[in-house]
Amino acid sequence: MSATPTKGPRGPESPASSETITGATLFAVVTLLVSGPLSILLGASGIAGDTVFVASRYTYRFDLTAWGWLHLVIGVALVVAGLGVAAGKAWGRGAGISVAAISLITQFMFIPYYPAWSITVMALDLLIVWSLARSSPTTSGGR
């Protein structure tokens, strides 16, 4: 009669642990946690009435304070989604994809105000959507 060895608890530092975030999911978490604070800083600049942003005749011309609040809210949502993905929450991946897509659209609309910044953040948002859409959930069971 052979005894089945019992498996001990695996810590988060164990490479075989299901708690370890790797690959595309890790990339998405890091990118969400970079894009979020960048959007928050952009929003703070808009709210403060900074003279960095200037746009002449533009269809989506809003008050810079409105753009600032919009970017601030999206930045906070990106950070929350990144923390959700990092924690392995079931809503994290969907929220990350959704918020990154919304951020991508708002950055596209913001191009005339600050093109270099908008295009850079748009690239980050595209990478977030791509990495979250292609990664498999690392969660199991009740999370």
C-alpha positions in Angstrom: 0.0 0.0 0.0 1.5 3.3 -1.0 0.8 6.5 0.7 0.1 9.6 -1.2 2.4 12.4 -0.1 0.5 15.3 1.3 1.2 18.6 -0.4 2.2 21.4 2.0 0.9 24.9 1.6 2.6 26.8 -1.1 3.6 30.4 -0.3 3.3 33.2 -2.7 7.1 33.1 -3.3 6.9 29.6 -4.6 7.3 29.4 -8.3 4.7 26.6 -8.6 2.2 28.6 -6.6 -1.1 29.6 -8.3 -0.8 32.9 -6.5 2.1 34.0 -8.6 1.4 36.5 -11.4 3.4 35.9 -14.5 3.5 36.6 -18.2 0.9 38.8 -19.7 -1.0 39.2 -16.5 2.1 40.6 -14.7 2.7 42.9 -17.7 -0.9 44.1 -17.6 -0.7 44.8 -13.8 2.5 46.8 -14.2 1.1 48.7 -17.2 -2.2 49.5 -15.4 -0.3 50.8 -12.4 1.9 53.0 -14.7 -0.9 54.3 -16.9 -3.2 55.1 -13.9 -0.9 57.5 -12.1 0.1 59.1 -15.5 -3.6 59.8 -16.1 -4.0 61.1 -12.5 -1.0 63.5 -13.1 -2.5 64.6 -16.4 -5.8 65.2 -14.6 -4.2 67.2 -11.8 -2.5 69.4 -14.4 -5.9 70.1 -16.1 -7.7 70.8 -12.9 -4.9 73.2 -11.8 -5.4 75.2 -15.0 -1.9 74.5 -16.1 -0.8 76.3 -19.3 0.7 73.1 -20.8 -2.5 72.3 -22.7 -3.6 74.4 -25.6 -5.9 73.6 -28.5 -7.4 75.8 -31.2 -10.6 74.9 -32.9 -11.5 71.4 -31.9 -14.7 69.4 -32.0 -14.3 67.9 -28.6 -13.2 71.1 -27.0 -14.1 71.0 -23.3 -13.0 73.2 -20.5 -9.5 72.0 -19.3 -10.9 71.5 -15.8 -13.5 69.1 -17.2 -10.8 67.2 -19.1 -8.7 67.2 -15.8 -11.5 65.6 -13.8 -12.2 63.1 -16.6 -8.5 62.0 -16.6 -8.4 61.9 -12.9 -11.4 59.6 -12.6 -10.0 57.3 -15.3 -6.6 57.2 -13.7 -8.1 56.2 -10.3 -10.2 53.5 -12.1 -7.0 52.2 -13.9 -5.2 51.9 -10.6 -8.2 50.1 -8.9 -8.4 47.7 -11.9 -4.7 47.1 -11.7 -4.9 46.3 -8.0 -7.9 44.0 -8.8 -5.9 42.1 -11.4 -3.0 41.8 -9.1 -5.2 40.5 -6.3 -6.7 37.9 -8.7 -10.2 39.2 -8.4 -12.7 37.9 -11.0 -13.7 41.5 -11.9 -10.2 42.7 -12.4 -9.6 41.6 -16.0 -12.9 42.8 -17.3 -12.5 46.1 -15.4 -9.0 46.5 -16.7 -10.0 45.9 -20.3 -13.0 48.3 -20.0 -11.2 51.1 -18.3 -8.2 50.8 -20.6 -10.5 51.0 -23.6 -12.2 54.1 -22.1 -8.8 55.6 -21.4 -7.8 54.9 -25.0 -10.8 56.7 -26.4 -10.4 59.7 -24.1 -6.7 60.0 -25.0 -7.6 59.9 -28.6 -10.0 62.8 -28.1 -7.2 64.6 -26.1 -4.6 64.4 -28.9 -4.9 68.1 -30.0 -4.2 69.3 -26.4 -1.0 67.3 -25.9 -0.2 64.9 -28.7 3.1 63.3 -27.4 1.5 62.4 -24.0 -1.8 61.2 -25.5 -0.1 58.9 -28.1 2.2 57.4 -25.4 -0.7 56.7 -23.1 -2.7 55.3 -26.0 0.1 52.8 -26.7 0.1 51.8 -23.0 -3.7 51.4 -23.1 -3.5 49.2 -26.2 -0.9 47.0 -24.5 -3.1 46.7 -21.4 -6.1 45.6 -23.5 -4.0 43.2 -25.5 -2.3 41.6 -22.5 -5.5 41.2 -20.5 -7.4 39.8 -23.4 -4.7 37.2 -24.2 -3.8 36.2 -20.6 -5.6 33.3 -19.0 -7.1 34.0 -15.5 -4.7 32.8 -12.8 -7.6 32.6 -10.4 -9.2 29.4 -9.2 -12.3 28.5 -7.3 -14.0 31.3 -5.3 -12.0 34.3 -6.3 
